[in-house]
């Protein structure tokens, strides 16, 4: 069963923008010590859109070897073309990914039948479970609950969906009604509706890399039916989650927090990801001190 808190790994860079593998593996260890149930690679919070193909291979190999099967690895492998997505997905599966998180084609949009073809081709080639990433704020591609349920019924490898279509909690309810037990649902968008999504049937969340211990506390409290404790922890971290949801600022904020915690060496991001300015860094520091 894939469930729980699966943070999206930020990709760590040296000051010159090259990969910092030492920090990357330190971050993996930190997140596992914090209680992460699995790890997400190459998502939006990973700056996957800035990585070269050769860098994905290096990172996937290093992380899979370091984790050594201790937790599942979910690797993002969507692309703007079906052929490219198929090849990338096969590569990630061969290098150690346990699940593929796949965005729909978002440059040239397709219809429902086109999406069935796209995800079917990927599943048939990669032969490992697929998490459909329903993220219309990014892709402008709508995937209604009925379509997600049809994917789960007709495409053998479609086992999960990450629902990031606001309002997310009602869509979780609608998708559970349409798909039943055939689809495991996760939330995203930095866990901003983690509790509501879980109470409506989601089985996990995929946040950033810097509040994992608290989110695991929330998950554990919900699992034992202690909603009051879950809300207490969530309320404490909500200002930081909210800060990181500002478009273009979240990844830099997460990296600054991880640098301050001594986990990674640099908060460097790659263009077009934005770096926090001095005022924003001061605001972030104040939030850290409160939390």
C-alpha positions as CSV (number, residue, x, y, z in Angstrom):
1,X,0.0,0.0,0.0
2,X,1.3,3.4,-1.0
3,X,0.1,5.9,1.6
4,X,1.3,8.5,4.1
5,X,3.6,11.6,3.7
6,X,5.7,11.5,0.5
7,X,7.7,14.8,0.3
8,X,8.9,16.0,-3.0
9,X,12.7,16.2,-2.8
10,X,14.1,19.6,-3.6
11,X,17.1,19.2,-6.0
12,X,20.2,20.5,-4.3
13,X,22.7,22.6,-6.3
14,X,26.1,24.0,-5.6
15,X,26.5,27.8,-5.8
16,X,27.5,27.5,-9.4
17,X,24.3,25.6,-10.2
18,X,25.8,22.1,-10.6
19,X,24.3,19.1,-8.8
20,X,25.3,18.8,-5.1
21,X,24.9,15.0,-4.6
22,X,26.3,15.1,-1.1
23,X,23.5,17.5,0.1
24,X,21.0,15.5,-1.9
25,X,21.7,12.3,0.0
26,X,21.9,14.2,3.3
27,X,18.4,15.4,2.5
28,X,17.2,11.9,1.8
29,X,18.5,10.8,5.2
30,X,16.9,13.8,6.9
31,X,13.5,13.1,5.4
32,X,13.6,9.4,6.3
33,X,14.6,10.3,9.9
34,X,11.6,12.7,10.0
35,X,9.4,9.8,9.2
36,X,8.6,10.1,5.5
37,X,6.7,7.1,4.2
38,X,8.2,7.6,0.7
39,X,9.9,10.1,-1.5
40,X,8.9,12.0,-4.7
41,X,11.5,12.9,-7.3
42,X,11.6,15.4,-10.2
43,X,8.3,17.1,-9.3
44,X,7.7,20.8,-9.5
45,X,9.3,21.4,-6.1
46,X,12.3,19.5,-7.4
47,X,12.8,22.0,-10.2
48,X,12.4,19.0,-12.5
49,X,11.7,21.4,-15.3
50,X,15.3,22.7,-15.1
51,X,17.1,19.3,-15.1
52,X,19.0,17.8,-18.0
53,X,18.2,14.3,-19.0
54,X,21.7,13.1,-17.9
55,X,21.1,14.8,-14.5
56,X,17.9,12.9,-13.9
57,X,19.7,9.6,-14.5
58,X,22.5,10.5,-12.1
59,X,20.0,11.6,-9.4
60,X,17.8,8.6,-9.9
61,X,20.7,6.2,-9.7
62,X,22.2,7.8,-6.6
63,X,19.0,8.2,-4.7
64,X,17.7,4.7,-5.5
65,X,21.0,3.1,-4.4
66,X,21.1,5.2,-1.2
67,X,17.5,4.4,-0.2
68,X,18.0,0.8,-1.0
69,X,14.3,-0.1,-1.0
70,X,13.6,1.3,2.5
71,X,10.7,3.4,1.1
72,X,9.0,3.7,-2.2
73,X,10.3,6.2,-4.8
74,X,7.8,8.1,-6.9
75,X,9.5,9.6,-10.0
76,X,7.8,12.3,-12.2
77,X,8.0,11.3,-15.8
78,X,5.4,13.2,-17.8
79,X,6.3,15.0,-21.0
80,X,4.7,17.2,-23.7
81,X,4.8,14.3,-26.2
82,X,3.7,10.7,-25.7
83,X,6.8,9.2,-27.2
84,X,9.1,11.2,-24.9
85,X,6.9,10.4,-21.9
86,X,7.1,6.7,-22.7
87,X,10.9,6.7,-23.0
88,X,11.4,8.7,-19.8
89,X,9.0,6.5,-17.9
90,X,10.8,3.3,-19.0
91,X,14.1,4.8,-18.0
92,X,12.9,5.9,-14.6
93,X,11.4,2.4,-14.0
94,X,14.6,0.7,-15.0
95,X,16.6,2.9,-12.6
96,X,14.6,2.1,-9.5
97,X,11.4,4.1,-9.5
98,X,8.5,2.2,-7.8
99,X,5.8,4.5,-9.0
100,X,5.6,7.0,-11.9
101,X,3.9,10.4,-11.3
102,X,2.8,11.5,-14.7
103,X,1.4,14.9,-15.8
104,X,-0.8,14.9,-18.9
105,X,0.5,16.6,-22.1
106,X,0.1,20.3,-21.4
107,X,1.6,22.1,-24.4
108,X,-0.7,20.8,-27.1
109,X,-3.9,19.7,-25.3
110,X,-5.7,16.5,-26.1
111,X,-9.2,15.2,-25.3
112,X,-10.3,12.4,-23.0
113,X,-9.5,9.6,-25.6
114,X,-6.1,11.2,-26.2
115,X,-5.4,11.1,-22.4
116,X,-6.4,7.5,-22.3
117,X,-4.0,6.7,-25.1
118,X,-1.2,8.7,-23.5
119,X,-1.4,7.1,-20.0
120,X,-2.1,3.7,-21.6
121,X,1.1,3.9,-23.7
122,X,3.2,4.9,-20.7
123,X,1.7,2.1,-18.5
124,X,2.2,-0.6,-21.1
125,X,5.8,0.3,-21.6
126,X,6.9,1.1,-18.1
127,X,4.9,-1.7,-16.4
128,X,5.0,-0.2,-12.9
129,X,2.1,1.7,-11.1
130,X,1.2,5.2,-12.4
131,X,0.1,8.1,-10.3
132,X,-1.9,10.5,-12.6
133,X,-1.1,14.1,-11.6
134,X,-4.2,16.1,-11.8
135,X,-2.7,19.6,-11.7
136,X,-4.8,22.0,-13.9
137,X,-3.3,25.1,-12.3
138,X,-0.1,24.1,-14.0
139,X,-1.3,22.2,-17.1
140,X,-4.7,23.8,-17.9
141,X,-5.8,20.2,-18.5
142,X,-9.1,19.2,-16.8
143,X,-9.4,15.6,-15.7
144,X,-12.9,15.1,-14.2
145,X,-13.5,12.3,-11.6
146,X,-15.3,10.1,-14.2
147,X,-12.1,10.2,-16.5
148,X,-9.8,9.3,-13.5
149,X,-12.1,6.5,-12.6
150,X,-12.1,5.2,-16.2
151,X,-8.3,5.3,-16.3
152,X,-8.2,3.2,-13.2
153,X,-10.7,0.7,-14.7
154,X,-9.2,0.4,-18.2
155,X,-5.4,1.0,-17.8
156,X,-3.9,-1.7,-15.7
157,X,-1.0,0.4,-14.3
158,X,-3.1,3.4,-13.3
159,X,-3.3,2.8,-9.5
160,X,-3.1,6.3,-8.0
161,X,-4.0,9.9,-8.6
162,X,-2.6,13.1,-7.1
163,X,-5.5,15.6,-6.9
164,X,-4.3,19.2,-7.2
165,X,-7.4,20.6,-8.8
166,X,-8.9,23.2,-6.4
167,X,-11.1,22.9,-4.5
168,X,-9.3,19.7,-3.8
169,X,-11.3,18.3,-0.9
170,X,-14.6,18.1,-2.9
171,X,-12.8,16.6,-5.8
172,X,-11.5,13.9,-3.5
173,X,-15.0,13.1,-2.5
174,X,-16.2,13.0,-6.1
175,X,-13.3,10.8,-7.2
176,X,-13.8,8.4,-4.4
177,X,-17.5,8.1,-5.4
178,X,-16.5,7.5,-9.0
179,X,-13.5,5.2,-8.6
180,X,-14.1,3.5,-5.3
181,X,-11.2,1.4,-4.2
182,X,-9.7,1.2,-7.7
183,X,-7.7,4.4,-7.2
184,X,-5.5,5.5,-4.3
185,X,-5.8,9.3,-4.0
186,X,-3.1,11.7,-2.7
187,X,-3.2,15.4,-2.1
188,X,-0.6,18.0,-3.1
189,X,-0.3,21.8,-3.3
190,X,2.0,21.7,-0.2
191,X,-0.6,19.9,2.0
192,X,-2.8,23.0,2.4
193,X,-5.9,20.9,2.8
194,X,-4.2,17.8,4.1
195,X,-6.7,17.1,6.9
196,X,-9.9,17.7,4.8
197,X,-8.5,15.5,2.0
198,X,-7.6,12.7,4.3
199,X,-11.0,12.8,6.0
200,X,-12.7,12.5,2.6
201,X,-10.7,9.5,1.5
202,X,-7.2,10.6,0.4
203,X,-4.4,8.2,1.5
204,X,-1.5,10.6,1.6
205,X,0.0,13.9,0.6
206,X,3.0,15.1,-1.3
207,X,4.3,18.3,0.2
208,X,7.7,20.0,0.1
209,X,10.8,18.9,2.0
210,X,10.8,21.2,5.0
211,X,7.8,20.4,7.2
212,X,7.8,16.6,7.0
213,X,8.1,15.8,10.8
214,X,5.0,17.9,11.5
215,X,3.0,16.4,8.6
216,X,3.9,12.9,9.7
217,X,2.6,13.9,13.2
218,X,-0.7,15.0,11.6
219,X,-0.9,11.8,9.6
220,X,-0.3,9.7,12.7
221,X,-2.9,11.6,14.7
222,X,-5.5,11.2,12.0
223,X,-4.7,7.5,11.7
224,X,-5.5,7.0,15.4
225,X,-8.6,9.3,15.2
226,X,-7.1,12.2,17.2
227,X,-8.3,15.1,15.0
228,X,-7.8,17.7,17.7
229,X,-4.0,16.9,17.8
230,X,-3.9,16.9,14.0
231,X,-5.4,20.4,13.9
232,X,-3.1,21.7,16.6
233,X,0.0,20.8,14.6
234,X,-1.5,21.9,11.3
235,X,-2.5,25.3,12.7
236,X,1.1,25.8,13.9
237,X,2.7,25.2,10.5
238,X,0.0,26.7,8.4
239,X,1.6,30.2,8.1
240,X,4.7,28.5,6.6
241,X,2.7,26.4,4.2
242,X,0.8,29.5,3.1
243,X,4.1,31.5,2.6
244,X,5.4,28.7,0.4
245,X,2.3,28.6,-1.8
246,X,3.2,32.0,-3.2
247,X,3.8,31.4,-6.9
248,X,7.5,31.1,-7.7
249,X,8.7,31.5,-4.1
250,X,8.1,28.1,-2.5
251,X,11.2,26.2,-3.7
252,X,13.5,28.9,-2.6
253,X,11.8,29.2,0.7
254,X,12.1,25.5,1.3
255,X,15.8,25.5,0.5
256,X,16.5,28.4,2.8
257,X,14.8,26.5,5.6
258,X,16.8,23.4,4.9
259,X,20.1,25.4,4.8
260,X,19.2,27.0,8.2
261,X,18.5,23.5,9.6
262,X,22.0,22.4,8.5
263,X,20.6,19.8,6.1
264,X,21.8,21.1,2.7
265,X,24.7,23.4,1.8
266,X,23.1,26.0,-0.5
267,X,19.7,27.5,-1.3
268,X,20.7,28.0,-4.9
269,X,17.9,27.6,-7.4
270,X,18.0,27.4,-11.2
271,X,16.4,30.0,-13.5
272,X,13.5,30.4,-14.1
273,X,12.9,29.5,-10.4
274,X,12.9,32.7,-8.4
275,X,15.2,33.3,-5.4
276,X,13.8,35.0,-2.3
277,X,14.8,38.7,-2.0
278,X,16.1,40.1,1.3
279,X,12.7,41.2,2.6
280,X,11.1,37.8,1.9
281,X,14.0,36.0,3.6
282,X,13.4,38.2,6.7
283,X,9.7,37.3,6.6
284,X,10.6,33.6,6.3
285,X,13.0,33.8,9.2
286,X,10.3,35.3,11.4
287,X,8.0,32.4,10.5
288,X,10.7,29.9,11.3
289,X,11.2,31.5,14.7
290,X,7.4,31.3,15.4
291,X,7.2,27.7,14.5
